[in-house]
Amino acid sequence: MTAIAAIHVAKKELGMAEDDYRSFLHLVVGKTSLRDMNPAEHGRVLDAMVARGGGKKKKLEGPYGEK
């Protein structure tokens, strides 16, 4: 999964509205669009989202969860 896709998943998991999402991007890297960012900035945004609880992998449950 690319960093951009992971950011979009984390955005959904955090339940961010579009305005909140744009404000968050500006707060983290000073830009409001992923298109304007370089890969390092994408990583900073993703790290900040994971720190807030978004984009974390969930463990499987059930008989196959531990395999």
N, C-alpha and C positions, 0 to 999 in steps of 0.2 A: 504494500500500500504506500502510495506517495505521501509526502508530508501534507500536501494540499488536501488530499482525500481524508487523511487522519484529522486534520483541522476541522473539516466539515462534519465528521463523525462526532468529534468532541463538542463542537458547537451544538449539535442536536442533543447530545447527552446532557449538556449543561442547561438546555432549554433557553438558549440565548435568543432574544428578539434581534432583528436585523440592526436596529439602532444601537442596542447594547453591544452587539458583536463588533460593529464598526468602531465604537468608542473604545472597546477593549483592544482592538488592533492598534489604534492610535496611541493608547496608553503604553502598550508594550514596545512598539517599534517606531511610532511616529508616522505611520502610514495607515490609510484606511482601506486599502485594497491589496489582496494577495498578489495580484498581477504586478504591482509596483515593487514587490519585495524580492530579495535574492534568497537563495536557499538557506543561508545562515539565519536570516530574519524569520523564515518559515519555521526553522527549528526553535527559535526563541519563543515564537507564538505558541507552538505546540507544547513546549516545556511549561509555559505559563498556564496553559489549559489543563494539562495533566496535573499540575500542582493544585489546581482548583477542583480536581475530581473528574475531569472529562477524559475520554480516550483511553481509559484503562481496560485491559483485557479482563473479561469475566471468566471465572472458572466454570467448567462444565459440571453439572450435577447428574446424579443417576449412576447406573451401573458402569458406564463408560467414562465417567468423569475423571477418574484417577489414572486411566491408561494413557 
